[in-house]
């Protein structure tokens, strides 16, 4: 089974680390896709989302945004509802 959260990151992104810590603290499994040195993966991500910065975070198939959006979803309880809806 795939983790409920997929996050595109780079090795030098401090907001990526903050998103990782938030998800780990909640016990949420996640998959990371490191686009640091992978121009093809980065280009595919930009084509798919139009986002040029990381992290880019998906819950299921839903693009939730970056760290700020993830933080806000967690703060309001919406992140828990999204995760629960995935089963």
N, CA and C of each residue as an Amber inpcrd file, in Angstrom:
protein
   261
   0.8440000  -1.1810000   0.0000000   0.0000000   0.0000000   0.0000000
   0.8930000   1.2480000   0.0000000   0.5390000   2.2190000  -0.7990000
   1.3020000   3.4570000  -0.8770000   1.0190000   4.3280000   0.3420000
   2.0320000   5.0630000   0.7910000   1.7800000   6.0140000   1.8880000
   0.7420000   7.0470000   1.4490000  -0.0200000   7.5810000   2.4070000
  -1.0760000   8.5350000   2.0480000  -0.5450000   9.8920000   1.6020000
   0.7070000  10.2020000   1.9290000   1.2710000  11.5080000   1.5950000
   2.5080000  11.3030000   0.7190000   2.5800000  12.0990000  -0.3300000
   3.7500000  12.1140000  -1.2140000   4.2770000  13.5360000  -1.2170000
   5.5880000  13.6600000  -1.0130000   6.1850000  14.9840000  -0.8890000
   7.4240000  15.0670000  -1.7730000   7.4520000  16.0750000  -2.6160000
   8.6160000  16.3510000  -3.4610000   9.5160000  17.3180000  -2.7100000
  10.7990000  16.9690000  -2.6100000  11.7340000  17.7070000  -1.7590000
  13.0700000  17.9040000  -2.4680000  13.9010000  18.7430000  -1.8580000
  15.3220000  18.8190000  -2.2060000  16.1060000  18.6340000  -0.9130000
  17.3780000  18.3280000  -1.0360000  18.1980000  18.0730000   0.1400000
  18.4750000  19.3330000   0.9440000  18.3620000  20.4900000   0.3380000
  18.7280000  21.7390000   0.9920000  17.5210000  22.5820000   1.4200000
  16.3480000  22.0100000   1.4130000  15.1050000  22.7480000   1.6970000
  14.7240000  22.6440000   3.1730000  14.7900000  23.7820000   3.8750000
  14.4490000  23.7520000   5.3000000  12.9530000  23.5340000   5.5270000
  12.1060000  24.0260000   4.6310000  10.6670000  23.8100000   4.7820000
  10.3000000  22.3530000   4.5180000  11.0830000  21.6760000   3.6950000
  10.8850000  20.2340000   3.4860000  11.1150000  19.4970000   4.7980000
  12.1720000  19.8790000   5.5200000  12.4770000  19.2340000   6.8070000
  11.3720000  19.5060000   7.8220000  10.8310000  20.7060000   7.8060000
   9.7400000  21.0380000   8.7300000   8.4950000  20.2070000   8.4140000
   8.1980000  20.0270000   7.1280000   7.0540000  19.2020000   6.7320000
   7.2800000  17.7520000   7.1670000   8.4980000  17.2530000   6.9850000
   8.8250000  15.8900000   7.4280000   8.5730000  15.7440000   8.9270000
   9.0630000  16.7070000   9.7030000   8.9000000  16.6390000  11.1610000
   7.4250000  16.6820000  11.5690000   6.6330000  17.5140000  10.8960000
   5.2060000  17.5860000  11.2060000   4.5400000  16.2350000  10.9570000
   4.8140000  15.6440000   9.8000000   4.2010000  14.3560000   9.4640000
   4.6930000  13.2520000  10.3850000   5.9810000  13.2460000  10.6950000
   6.5330000  12.2340000  11.6070000   5.9150000  12.3510000  12.9910000
   5.7420000  13.5830000  13.4750000   5.1490000  13.8040000  14.7930000
   3.7200000  13.2850000  14.8480000   3.0180000  13.3460000  13.7240000
   1.6480000  12.8450000  13.6520000   1.5960000  11.3450000  13.3790000
   2.7450000  10.7500000  13.0510000   2.7690000   9.3250000  12.7210000
   2.2190000   9.0200000  11.3430000   2.2810000  10.0060000  10.4470000
   1.7480000   9.8410000   9.0970000   2.8550000   9.3230000   8.1770000
   2.6560000   8.1550000   7.5620000   3.6620000   7.6730000   6.6070000
   3.6600000   8.5530000   5.3540000   4.8450000   8.7630000   4.8090000
   4.9340000   9.5720000   3.6000000   6.0640000   9.0640000   2.7200000
   5.9150000   9.3710000   1.4460000   6.9390000   9.0420000   0.4490000
   7.5810000  10.3470000   0.0210000   8.8950000  10.3410000  -0.0480000
   9.6170000  11.5090000  -0.5340000  10.1640000  11.2320000  -1.9260000
  10.0540000  12.2400000  -2.7640000  10.6780000  12.1880000  -4.0860000
  11.6740000  13.3340000  -4.1120000  12.9550000  12.9860000  -4.1200000
  14.0200000  13.9840000  -4.0920000  14.2990000  14.4510000  -5.5200000
  14.0380000  15.7250000  -5.7740000  14.2510000  16.2900000  -7.1030000
  15.4950000  17.1760000  -7.1510000  16.3590000  17.0540000  -6.1390000
  17.5530000  17.8990000  -6.0540000  18.3590000  17.8670000  -7.3430000
  18.7110000  16.6830000  -7.7880000  19.5580000  16.5280000  -8.9730000
  18.8410000  15.8240000 -10.1180000  17.5300000  15.7920000 -10.0630000
  16.7550000  15.0750000 -11.0790000  15.9290000  16.0840000 -11.8760000
  16.5480000  16.6290000 -12.9050000  15.8890000  17.6580000 -13.7230000
  14.6230000  17.1480000 -14.3900000  14.6120000  15.8770000 -14.7950000
  13.4220000  15.3190000 -15.4460000  12.2550000  15.2570000 -14.4640000
  12.5170000  14.7930000 -13.2460000  11.4580000  14.7260000 -12.2300000
  10.9770000  16.1250000 -11.8680000  11.9060000  17.0700000 -11.7820000
  11.5270000  18.4600000 -11.4530000  10.6630000  19.0320000 -12.5630000
  11.0450000  18.8160000 -13.8230000  10.2730000  19.3290000 -14.9580000
   8.8740000  18.7060000 -14.9940000   8.7950000  17.4200000 -14.6860000
   7.5000000  16.7360000 -14.6500000   6.6210000  17.3220000 -13.5390000
   7.2270000  17.5930000 -12.3910000   6.4930000  18.1770000 -11.2740000
   5.9640000  19.5620000 -11.6260000   6.7870000  20.3880000 -12.2410000
   6.3670000  21.7330000 -12.6360000   5.2570000  21.6540000 -13.6770000
   5.3850000  20.7280000 -14.6250000   4.3500000  20.5720000 -15.6430000
   3.0240000  20.1370000 -15.0220000   3.1100000  19.2810000 -14.0170000
   1.9080000  18.7510000 -13.3720000   1.2440000  19.7600000 -12.4450000
   2.0540000  20.5510000 -11.7320000   1.5170000  21.4050000 -10.6740000
   1.6720000  22.9000000 -10.9130000   2.6110000  23.2690000 -11.7770000
   3.0090000  24.6560000 -12.0070000   3.7580000  25.2530000 -10.8010000
   4.1140000  24.4240000  -9.8340000   4.8960000  24.8510000  -8.6730000
   6.3680000  24.6840000  -8.9840000   7.1570000  25.6940000  -8.7390000
   8.6000000  25.6390000  -8.9800000   9.3990000  25.4830000  -7.6870000
   8.7210000  25.6210000  -6.5500000   9.3940000  25.5060000  -5.2670000
   8.9910000  24.2100000  -4.5790000   9.7790000  23.7940000  -3.6210000
   9.4710000  22.6240000  -2.8190000   9.3920000  23.0490000  -1.3570000
   8.7040000  22.3100000  -0.5360000   8.0830000  21.0390000  -0.8580000
   6.7750000  21.2220000  -1.6280000   6.4560000  20.1950000  -2.3770000
   5.1500000  20.0770000  -3.0160000   4.5440000  18.8200000  -2.4070000
   3.3980000  18.9750000  -1.7680000   2.8330000  17.9020000  -0.9600000
   1.4640000  17.5030000  -1.4920000   1.3060000  16.1930000  -1.6480000
   0.0320000  15.6070000  -2.0480000  -0.4820000  14.7340000  -0.9160000
  -1.7720000  14.8290000  -0.6340000  -2.4420000  13.8760000   0.2370000
  -3.3610000  13.0860000  -0.6680000  -3.0510000  11.8240000  -0.8230000
  -3.7200000  11.0430000  -1.8590000  -3.3560000  11.6700000  -3.2010000
  -4.3360000  11.9450000  -4.0070000  -4.0950000  12.5930000  -5.2970000
  -4.2740000  14.1060000  -5.2330000  -4.6370000  14.6120000  -4.0650000
  -4.9180000  16.0530000  -3.9090000  -3.6400000  16.8320000  -3.6080000
  -3.3630000  17.8180000  -4.4310000  -2.2670000  18.7450000  -4.1660000
  -2.7090000  19.6640000  -3.0370000  -1.9980000  19.5850000  -1.9010000
  -2.3580000  20.4710000  -0.7980000  -1.4650000  21.6960000  -0.7600000
  -0.3150000  21.6490000  -1.4110000   0.5600000  22.8090000  -1.4840000
   1.9090000  22.5290000  -0.8720000   2.4320000  23.5320000  -0.1830000
   3.7390000  23.4290000   0.4490000   3.6070000  23.3110000   1.9510000
   4.6860000  23.6290000   2.6650000   4.6650000  23.4910000   4.1190000
   3.6080000  24.3720000   4.7620000   3.4990000  25.6230000   4.3470000
   2.5340000  26.5330000   4.9760000   1.1130000  25.9880000   4.8700000
   0.7700000  25.4620000   3.7200000  -0.5760000  24.9090000   3.5230000
  -0.7600000  23.6470000   4.3760000   0.2690000  22.7940000   4.4320000
   0.1980000  21.5920000   5.2660000   0.0140000  21.9780000   6.7280000
   0.7710000  22.9490000   7.1790000   0.6730000  23.4260000   8.5610000
  -0.7400000  23.9300000   8.8560000  -1.2750000  24.7350000   7.9460000
  -2.6320000  25.2710000   8.1470000  -3.6740000  24.1550000   8.1640000
  -3.5390000  23.1690000   7.2730000  -4.4760000  22.0440000   7.2750000
  -4.4100000  21.2890000   8.5900000  -3.2030000  21.1160000   9.1110000
  -3.0440000  20.4230000  10.3860000  -3.6680000  21.2350000  11.5180000
  -3.4190000  22.5180000  11.5070000  -3.9100000  23.4110000  12.5730000
  -5.4350000  23.4080000  12.6560000  -6.0990000  23.3460000  11.5040000
  -7.5660000  23.3870000  11.4750000  -8.2110000  22.0090000  11.6210000
  -7.3930000  20.9500000  11.5910000  -7.9380000  19.6000000  11.6690000
  -8.2840000  19.0130000  10.3210000  -8.1730000  19.8090000   9.2730000
  -8.5270000  19.3320000   7.9310000  -7.5710000  18.2280000   7.4560000
  -6.3150000  18.2870000   7.8520000  -5.3670000  17.2360000   7.4570000
  -5.8320000  15.8810000   7.9750000  -6.2730000  15.8270000   9.2150000
  -6.7700000  14.5680000   9.7680000  -7.9910000  14.0760000   8.9930000
  -8.8710000  14.9900000   8.6020000 -10.0550000  14.5990000   7.8250000
  -9.6510000  14.0690000   6.4470000  -8.6900000  14.7250000   5.8030000
  -8.2300000  14.2440000   4.4950000  -7.6180000  12.8570000   4.6040000
  -6.7930000  12.6680000   5.6180000  -6.1620000  11.3600000   5.8170000
  -7.1930000  10.2810000   6.1480000  -8.1710000  10.6140000   6.9740000
  -9.2110000   9.6460000   7.3280000 -10.0270000   9.2440000   6.1060000
 -10.2580000  10.1820000   5.2030000 -11.0350000   9.8940000   3.9910000
 -10.3180000   8.9090000   3.0780000  -8.9960000   8.8380000   3.2000000
  -8.2260000   7.9000000   2.3820000  -8.3100000   6.4820000   2.9320000
  -8.8200000   6.3510000   4.1520000  -8.9700000   5.0300000   4.7630000
  -7.7970000   4.6920000   5.5450000
